[in-house]
Amino acid sequence: MTRVDPEVAALFDSVFSDWHATRPAPGPDLVLDRELWAVLDDLGLTALAAGAGADVWTVAELLRTAARYAVPLPLVEHDALAGLLARRAGLDLGEGIRTIARPDIAGTDPAVPWASQVDRVLVLATSPTPAVDSWFLTDLPVSDCGLEPRNDSAGQPRDRLRIEPTGDGTRVSSGLAREFYLRAALMRAVQATGALDAIIDMCVRHVTERRQFGRPLARFQAVGHLVADAAAEAALARIATDSALGVAASLDGPGADLDDFERAVAIARSVLGAVSGVVVRNAHQVHGAIGTTLEHPLQGLTRPILVWRNEFGAVRDWDLRVAEIVAGSKDGPWAALLGQ
């Protein structure tokens, strides 16, 4: 059963499919599409998480739809993270497209998403002088920061940012800083599951339409197994991610439990780490060499997934966290994983 109004979901799909039908041929490096951003902004879709009564399922649906169409926009950073942080901290961010940064004690964040192509950056940093709950939010123009443009292996901007640590800004609790990191990890899983869905659809179309030796590729048992295995793994990733989203939906209410949220996110990210390798490998096997070319849309989906699964915690980190959760339980592994 869908948790999002079907008409809202249809709106998301319509906006991105219209853009996808007329977009220019993608290059090796992604460029923020400000015209598309303006369309989303006019529709109120760039502030879903920042608005009052924000619904995590609607935000997730928007992010998944954007990922299915490989949309080059910082929706996660601007709204699902910066917008939500600002709302929780009581900040009014004003105009401009934002990203988020979490620099180290020296003021450096080595890989800030979209920093070189946005207007402002919301910085979550600790005070240079250690103190209890010494976390601060500061909204800065990107022009006030030291910037070294970089791109990751998927062509996404991941820029090195240098910020002078001052300890100024709006103080926030260490709990909110922890929640931010967990939400960021979960939003990457949400994006990845959207891309995984698109990959499965692409594989099904390819093996149905492409013929070899006088029959569709789907008629070859080995090919069918590759697609079926990929589809099963993608469904597993979505189930684990939706479970974590269910916990995230309760965080704005009374009795929010960050330990329970961390358990759910750790499981979702660990599952994604295992699943993504299978789906990406099988999809490229099904498509052959054509799927690796810049002109083919498959690589525009598989490459970001391999980046996202290692942002806000690498695959190994989340695997180890799940192992720690299981090892620390007195009631056995299933009770630990189910939060019982």
C-alpha positions in Angstrom: 0.0 0.0 0.0 1.3 3.4 -0.9 1.8 6.0 1.9 1.8 8.9 -0.5 -1.2 10.4 -2.3 -1.2 8.9 -5.8 -1.9 12.3 -7.3 1.1 13.7 -5.6 3.3 10.8 -6.8 1.9 11.3 -10.3 2.8 15.0 -10.1 6.4 14.2 -9.2 6.7 11.7 -12.1 5.1 14.1 -14.6 7.5 16.9 -13.7 10.6 14.8 -14.0 9.5 12.8 -17.0 8.8 16.0 -18.9 12.2 17.3 -18.0 13.8 14.0 -19.0 12.2 14.0 -22.4 13.8 17.3 -23.4 17.0 17.4 -21.4 20.3 17.9 -23.2 22.6 14.9 -23.6 24.4 14.4 -20.3 28.2 15.0 -20.1 30.7 13.3 -17.9 30.1 15.8 -15.1 26.7 16.8 -13.7 25.5 20.4 -13.8 22.8 21.8 -11.6 19.7 22.5 -13.7 18.4 25.8 -12.4 15.5 25.9 -14.8 14.2 22.7 -13.4 14.8 24.0 -9.9 12.7 27.0 -10.6 9.8 24.8 -11.8 10.0 22.7 -8.6 10.3 25.9 -6.5 7.1 27.3 -8.1 5.3 24.0 -7.2 6.6 24.2 -3.6 8.6 21.0 -4.0 11.9 22.4 -2.8 10.7 22.9 0.8 8.7 19.7 1.6 10.9 18.8 4.6 11.3 22.4 5.8 7.6 23.1 5.9 5.3 22.6 8.9 3.7 19.2 9.0 6.4 17.7 6.8 5.8 14.1 5.8 8.9 11.9 5.5 7.1 9.6 3.0 6.3 12.4 0.6 9.9 13.7 0.8 11.1 10.1 0.1 8.8 9.8 -2.9 10.1 13.0 -4.4 13.7 11.9 -3.9 13.1 8.4 -5.3 11.4 9.8 -8.4 14.2 12.3 -8.9 16.8 9.5 -8.6 14.8 7.3 -11.1 15.2 10.1 -13.7 18.8 10.9 -12.7 17.9 14.5 -12.0 20.9 16.7 -11.3 19.6 18.7 -8.3 20.6 18.9 -4.6 17.1 18.0 -3.3 18.5 15.9 -0.4 21.0 18.6 0.7 18.8 21.7 0.3 15.5 20.4 1.8 15.7 16.9 3.3 18.8 17.9 5.3 19.4 21.7 5.4 15.6 22.5 5.4 14.8 20.0 8.1 17.8 21.1 10.3 16.8 24.7 10.0 13.2 23.9 10.9 14.2 22.0 14.0 16.6 24.7 15.0 14.1 27.5 14.4 16.1 29.2 11.6 14.7 31.0 8.7 17.1 30.3 5.8 15.6 32.7 3.2 16.4 32.5 -0.5 19.0 30.6 -2.5 19.8 27.0 -3.2 21.7 25.3 -0.3 23.9 22.4 0.4 25.1 21.1 3.8 28.6 20.7 5.2 29.9 19.1 8.4 33.5 20.2 8.7 36.1 18.8 11.0 37.6 20.7 13.9 39.9 22.5 11.5 37.0 23.7 9.4 37.5 21.4 6.4 34.9 19.2 4.7 36.6 17.3 1.9 33.5 16.4 -0.1 30.5 18.8 0.1 27.8 17.9 -2.4 27.1 20.6 -5.0 29.0 23.3 -3.2 30.5 24.8 -6.3 27.1 25.1 -8.0 24.8 26.3 -5.2 24.4 29.7 -3.5 24.8 29.0 0.2 25.9 26.3 2.6 24.4 25.4 6.0 27.3 24.4 8.2 26.9 22.0 11.1 30.1 22.3 13.1 31.5 21.8 16.6 32.9 24.7 18.6 36.7 25.1 18.5 36.5 25.0 22.3 35.2 21.6 23.4 32.0 21.9 25.4 28.9 19.9 26.2 26.5 20.0 23.2 28.8 22.4 21.4 27.3 22.1 18.0 26.4 25.2 15.9 24.5 25.9 12.7 25.7 28.7 10.4 24.2 29.7 7.1 27.0 31.1 4.8 27.3 32.2 1.2 29.5 29.8 -0.6 31.6 32.8 -1.7 32.7 33.2 1.9 34.3 29.7 2.0 37.4 28.4 0.5 36.4 26.1 -2.4 38.2 23.5 -4.4 35.9 22.1 -7.0 36.0 18.3 -7.4 33.8 15.6 -8.8 33.2 12.0 -7.7 33.3 8.9 -9.9 29.7 9.5 -10.9 30.4 13.1 -12.1 28.6 14.6 -9.1 30.1 17.7 -7.5 31.8 16.8 -4.3 33.8 19.9 -3.5 36.4 20.5 -0.8 35.3 23.3 1.4 37.3 25.3 4.0 35.4 27.3 6.6 37.0 29.4 9.3 35.9 27.8 12.6 34.6 30.5 14.9 32.0 28.8 17.1 29.4 31.3 16.0 25.9 30.4 14.9 22.8 28.9 16.4 23.6 26.3 19.0 21.9 22.9 18.5 22.1 19.7 20.6 24.4 16.8 20.0 21.2 14.7 19.6 20.2 16.8 16.6 23.7 16.6 15.2 23.5 12.8 15.5 20.0 12.7 14.0 21.3 14.8 11.0 24.0 12.2 10.2 21.6 9.3 10.4 19.0 11.1 8.3 21.7 11.9 5.7 22.7 8.2 5.6 19.0 7.3 5.2 18.4 9.8 2.4 21.2 8.3 0.4 19.6 4.9 0.8 16.3 6.5 -0.4 17.9 7.9 -3.5 19.6 4.6 -4.2 16.4 2.6 -4.0 14.8 5.0 -6.5 17.7 4.4 -8.9 17.5 0.6 -8.3 13.8 0.6 -9.3 14.7 2.4 -12.5 17.5 -0.1 -13.2 15.1 -3.0 -12.8 12.6 -1.4 -15.2 15.3 -0.8 -17.7 16.5 -4.4 -17.5 13.0 -5.8 -18.0 12.5 -3.6 -21.1 15.8 -4.5 -22.5 15.5 -8.2 -22.2 11.9 -8.1 -23.5 12.6 -5.9 -26.6 16.1 -7.1 -27.5 16.3 -10.2 -29.6 19.1 -12.6 -30.1 19.2 -15.8 -32.2 15.6 -15.1 -33.1 14.1 -14.8 -29.7 13.9 -12.2 -26.9 16.8 -12.2 -24.4 14.2 -12.9 -21.7 13.7 -16.3 -23.1 17.3 -17.3 -22.2 17.3 -18.8 -18.7 20.6 -17.3 -17.6 19.5 -13.8 -18.6 16.1 -14.3 -16.8 17.9 -15.4 -13.6 20.1 -12.2 -13.7 17.1 -10.0 -13.9 15.1 -11.9 -11.3 17.9 -11.9 -8.8 18.4 -8.2 -9.3 14.7 -7.5 -8.8 14.6 -9.5 -5.6 17.6 -7.7 -4.2 16.2 -4.3 -5.1 13.0 -5.2 -3.3 15.0 -6.2 -0.2 16.7 -2.8 -0.2 13.4 -0.9 -0.5 11.9 -2.9 2.4 14.8 -2.2 4.7 14.9 1.5 3.7 11.1 1.8 4.2 11.5 0.3 7.6 14.0 3.0 8.6 11.7 5.7 7.1 8.9 4.4 9.4 11.2 5.1 12.3 12.2 8.5 10.9 8.5 9.4 10.7 8.2 9.2 14.5 11.2 11.4 15.3 9.2 14.6 15.4 6.9 13.2 17.9 7.2 12.5 21.7 9.5 9.7 22.8 11.8 9.7 19.8 14.5 7.1 20.1 17.7 7.7 18.2 19.1 4.3 19.2 16.2 2.7 17.4 16.6 5.0 14.5 20.3 4.2 14.2 19.6 0.5 14.3 17.1 0.8 11.4 19.4 3.0 9.4 22.4 0.7 9.9 20.3 -2.3 8.7 19.1 -0.3 5.7 22.6 0.8 4.7 24.1 -2.6 5.3 21.5 -4.2 3.1 22.0 -1.5 0.4 25.7 -2.2 0.4 25.2 -5.9 -0.4 22.2 -5.3 -2.8 23.7 -2.6 -4.9 26.7 -4.7 -6.0 24.4 -7.5 -7.2 22.0 -5.2 -9.0 24.7 -3.1 -10.7 26.7 -6.2 -11.8 23.6 -8.0 -13.1 22.3 -5.0 -14.9 25.5 -4.4 -16.8 25.8 -8.1 -17.6 22.3 -8.0 -19.1 23.0 -4.8 -21.1 26.5 -5.7 -22.2 29.0 -3.1 -23.2 26.4 -0.6 -24.4 25.3 0.0 -20.8 28.8 1.5 -19.9 28.7 4.2 -22.6 28.1 7.8 -21.6 25.1 7.9 -24.1 23.3 5.1 -22.4 21.1 5.9 -19.3 22.2 2.8 -17.4 25.5 4.2 -16.2 23.8 7.4 -15.2 21.9 5.2 -12.6 24.6 2.7 -11.6 27.5 5.0 -11.0 25.6 7.3 -8.4 24.4 4.2 -6.5 28.0 3.1 -6.0 28.9 6.5 -4.7 25.8 6.9 -2.5 26.3 3.6 -0.7 29.6 4.9 0.6 28.5 8.4 1.6 27.7 9.2 5.3 29.3 5.9 6.3 31.0 3.4 4.0 29.5 -0.1 3.4 32.0 -1.6 5.8 31.2 0.9 8.5 27.5 0.1 8.4 28.2 -3.7 8.3 30.3 -3.3 11.4 27.6 -1.3 13.1 25.0 -4.0 12.5 27.5 -6.6 13.8 27.9 -4.5 17.0 24.1 -4.3 17.4 23.7 -8.0 17.1 26.7 -8.8 19.3 25.4 -6.5 22.0 22.0 -8.1 22.3 21.2 -10.5 25.0 18.1 -11.9 23.2 19.7 -13.1 20.0 20.4 -11.7 16.6 16.7 -11.6 15.4 15.6 -9.7 18.4 18.4 -7.2 17.9 17.6 -6.7 14.3 13.9 -6.3 14.9 14.5 -3.9 17.8 12.8 -6.2 20.3 
